[in-house]
Amino acid sequence: MTAVWGRAQQQDFRSRVRGCLLGGAIGDALGAGIEFESLDAIQGNHGPDGVTDYVTAYGRRGAVTDDTQMTLFTVEGLIRAQVRRDTGVWHPPTDIHRAYRRWATTQSEWGPDERRKDAGWLAREEWLYARRAPGNACLSGLSDDRMGTLEEPKNPGSKGCGTVMRSAPFGLLVGWEPQLVFQLAVECAAQTHGHPTGQLAAGAFAVIIHGLARGEALDGSVQHALALLGARPGHQETTDALQSALGAVRQGMPSPQRVEALGEGWTAEESLAIGVYCALVAEDVRHGLLLAVNHSGDSDSTGSICGNLLGVQHGETALPPAWIAELEGRATILQLADDFAMEMTQAPALHGPSGASPAWLDRYPAA
């Protein structure tokens, strides 16, 4: 798949990329309005089934949070890493760090600086300049130029779900070997979170997405992630969480109580376990996403993770059209998804020794 892409392969891949990014954003938006509420409060305010549709958050229906914002900048960073490879420079974690720093700017500035042409097109999208309850570790980890590394991570001891909720795009690197996808996600998680669980949960999530993007079954992708986890020091919390998710599938009908038995989702391993469990038991995308957000905890992050999984597994056409229609930033998400798919499948026609598209290099500067 890395050398020659047939048209059917390109179309399937684009549908999975779109599904992954749109699905994650839909799950994020479904949970945004109930993120800090208990299950009792959710059911008291919205009925015994909890939320069954978007509720108003941040002044509108379908609003996304920092989860979607950071995921989009992960995608943009990966595209720019590919473009920069032509210059002889190849260090994707650095490009991802620069992308995350551009996201951090959106959390402190009123709007885009039009003088910064090297910032690329995504950083010029005004709707992204909205603060949507970003995680403290993400903000502090990106508050200066120093890039956290595995040897010297930012925020030692932090294992919040902010690493997992932004890491689905690493799994869309379908031409990479799974262990390299895992490693890249782990290294980029260290830019904001220092605890091994925060990093390894991000790596496991990326590998699960990677398997689904290649057409593998979800349970098989989880098993592959567990195998890679087992070779890593400090893996036990993440391994136990994924094993708990698999075990919960066999315990009976899905319910909010089974979701809550896996945790609240504020930490990396809990959010991963909840997202994976809800995707495994989902009757369809709608059922899985509503299960993933109706619980006491980090509803937007668990919804986002579940949406990434179901979206990449089934493609964009499996997503509920009404939720897509009302989703904040839909045009930007689709544009970025299509650009990513095009970069991964047709890069030589966009940039390279034989020529380059000026419009593409304006959108994704190598500088």
Backbone hydrogen bonds, N-H to C=O, Kabsch-Sander energy under -0.5 kcal/mol:
donor,donor_aa,acceptor,acceptor_aa,energy
6,G,4,V,-0.5
10,Q,6,G,-2.5
11,Q,7,R,-2.5
12,D,8,A,-2.3
13,F,9,Q,-2.7
14,R,10,Q,-2.6
15,S,11,Q,-2.1
16,R,12,D,-2.0
17,V,13,F,-2.6
18,R,14,R,-2.8
19,G,15,S,-2.5
20,C,16,R,-2.6
21,L,17,V,-2.4
22,L,18,R,-3.0
23,G,19,G,-2.6
24,G,20,C,-2.0
25,A,21,L,-1.9
26,I,22,L,-2.6
27,G,23,G,-2.4
28,D,24,G,-2.2
29,A,25,A,-2.5
30,L,26,I,-2.5
31,G,27,G,-1.6
32,A,28,D,-1.1
33,G,29,A,-0.6
34,I,31,G,-1.3
35,E,31,G,-0.5
35,E,32,A,-0.6
37,E,34,I,-1.9
42,I,38,S,-2.5
43,Q,39,L,-2.7
44,G,40,D,-2.3
45,N,41,A,-2.3
46,H,42,I,-2.2
47,G,43,Q,-1.8
50,G,47,G,-2.3
57,A,60,R,-2.8
60,R,57,A,-1.4
63,A,60,R,-0.6
66,D,132,R,-1.3
68,T,65,T,-0.5
69,Q,65,T,-1.9
70,M,66,D,-2.9
71,T,67,D,-1.8
72,L,68,T,-2.4
73,F,69,Q,-1.7
74,T,70,M,-1.9
75,V,71,T,-2.1
76,E,72,L,-2.4
77,G,73,F,-2.4
78,L,74,T,-2.0
79,I,75,V,-2.2
80,R,76,E,-2.4
81,A,77,G,-1.8
82,Q,78,L,-1.8
83,V,79,I,-2.1
84,R,80,R,-2.6
85,R,81,A,-1.0
86,D,83,V,-1.4
87,T,84,R,-1.7
88,G,85,R,-1.7
89,V,84,R,-1.2
90,W,88,G,-0.5
94,T,91,H,-1.5
95,D,91,H,-1.2
96,I,92,P,-2.7
97,H,93,P,-2.4
98,R,94,T,-2.2
99,A,95,D,-1.9
100,Y,96,I,-2.7
101,R,97,H,-2.2
102,R,98,R,-1.8
103,W,99,A,-2.1
104,A,100,Y,-2.7
105,T,101,R,-1.7
106,T,102,R,-1.3
106,T,103,W,-0.7
107,Q,103,W,-0.8
107,Q,104,A,-0.8
108,S,105,T,-1.4
109,E,105,T,-2.3
114,E,112,P,-0.9
116,R,113,D,-2.0
117,K,115,R,-1.6
119,A,116,R,-1.5
120,G,117,K,-1.3
121,W,363,R,-1.3
123,A,119,A,-0.5
124,R,121,W,-1.5
125,E,122,L,-1.8
126,E,124,R,-0.8
128,L,125,E,-1.5
129,Y,126,E,-1.9
130,A,128,L,-2.0
132,R,130,A,-0.7
139,L,135,G,-2.1
140,S,136,N,-3.0
141,G,137,A,-2.4
142,L,138,C,-1.0
143,S,140,S,-1.2
148,G,146,R,-0.5
149,T,152,E,-1.6
154,K,190,A,-2.2
158,S,155,N,-2.3
161,C,266,W,-1.9
163,T,160,G,-1.2
165,M,161,C,-2.3
167,S,164,V,-1.9
170,F,167,S,-1.0
171,G,167,S,-0.7
171,G,168,A,-1.4
172,L,168,A,-0.5
172,L,169,P,-1.3
173,L,170,F,-1.4
174,V,172,L,-2.1
176,W,173,L,-1.9
180,L,177,E,-1.0
181,V,177,E,-1.9
182,F,178,P,-2.7
183,Q,179,Q,-2.0
184,L,180,L,-2.5
185,A,181,V,-2.3
186,V,182,F,-2.1
187,E,183,Q,-2.7
188,C,184,L,-2.3
189,A,185,A,-1.8
190,A,186,V,-1.5
191,Q,188,C,-1.0
192,T,189,A,-1.9
193,H,189,A,-2.3
194,G,155,N,-2.1
195,H,158,S,-2.2
199,Q,195,H,-1.6
200,L,196,P,-3.4
201,A,197,T,-2.4
202,A,198,G,-0.9
203,G,199,Q,-1.9
204,A,200,L,-2.7
205,F,201,A,-2.3
206,A,202,A,-2.3
207,V,203,G,-2.0
208,I,204,A,-2.1
209,I,205,F,-2.5
210,H,206,A,-2.3
211,G,207,V,-2.2
212,L,208,I,-2.1
213,A,209,I,-2.9
214,R,210,H,-1.2
215,G,212,L,-1.9
216,E,211,G,-2.7
221,S,217,A,-2.0
222,V,218,L,-2.2
223,Q,219,D,-2.1
224,H,220,G,-2.0
225,A,221,S,-2.1
226,L,222,V,-2.4
227,A,223,Q,-2.0
228,L,224,H,-2.0
229,L,225,A,-2.6
230,G,226,L,-2.1
231,A,228,L,-1.0
232,R,229,L,-2.5
235,H,232,R,-1.1
239,T,235,H,-2.8
240,D,236,Q,-3.1
241,A,237,E,-2.0
242,L,238,T,-2.3
243,Q,239,T,-2.6
244,S,240,D,-2.3
245,A,241,A,-1.9
246,L,242,L,-2.2
247,G,243,Q,-2.4
248,A,244,S,-2.3
249,V,245,A,-1.1
250,R,246,L,-0.6
250,R,247,G,-0.9
251,Q,248,A,-1.4
252,G,249,V,-0.6
259,V,255,S,-1.9
260,E,256,P,-2.7
261,A,257,Q,-1.4
262,L,259,V,-1.7
263,G,260,E,-1.3
268,A,159,K,-3.1
271,S,267,T,-2.5
272,L,268,A,-2.1
273,A,269,E,-2.2
274,I,270,E,-2.5
275,G,271,S,-2.4
276,V,272,L,-2.6
277,Y,273,A,-2.7
278,C,274,I,-2.5
279,A,275,G,-1.8
280,L,276,V,-2.4
281,V,277,Y,-2.1
282,A,278,C,-0.6
288,G,284,D,-2.4
289,L,285,V,-2.5
290,L,286,R,-2.3
291,L,287,H,-2.0
292,A,288,G,-1.8
293,V,289,L,-1.1
294,N,290,L,-1.6
295,H,293,V,-1.8
297,G,37,E,-0.8
297,G,295,H,-1.1
298,D,264,E,-2.5
299,S,35,E,-0.5
299,S,297,G,-2.2
300,D,31,G,-0.5
302,T,298,D,-2.3
303,G,299,S,-2.2
304,S,300,D,-2.2
305,I,301,S,-2.5
306,C,302,T,-2.2
307,G,303,G,-2.4
308,N,304,S,-2.5
309,L,305,I,-2.0
310,L,306,C,-2.8
311,G,307,G,-2.6
312,V,308,N,-2.2
313,Q,309,L,-1.8
314,H,310,L,-2.2
315,G,311,G,-2.3
316,E,15,S,-1.0
318,A,315,G,-1.5
319,L,316,E,-1.7
323,W,320,P,-0.7
324,I,320,P,-1.7
325,A,321,P,-2.7
326,E,322,A,-1.1
327,L,324,I,-1.2
328,E,62,G,-2.5
330,R,327,L,-1.3
333,I,329,G,-2.6
334,L,330,R,-2.7
335,Q,331,A,-2.4
336,L,332,T,-2.6
337,A,333,I,-2.5
338,D,334,L,-2.6
339,D,335,Q,-2.3
340,F,336,L,-2.5
341,A,337,A,-2.5
342,M,338,D,-2.4
343,E,339,D,-2.6
344,M,340,F,-2.5
345,T,341,A,-1.5
346,Q,342,M,-2.9
347,A,343,E,-0.8
349,A,346,Q,-1.5
350,L,346,Q,-0.5
350,L,347,A,-1.9
351,H,347,A,-2.3
355,G,352,G,-1.7
357,S,350,L,-3.0
361,L,357,S,-2.1
362,D,358,P,-1.6
363,R,359,A,-1.7
364,Y,360,W,-2.6
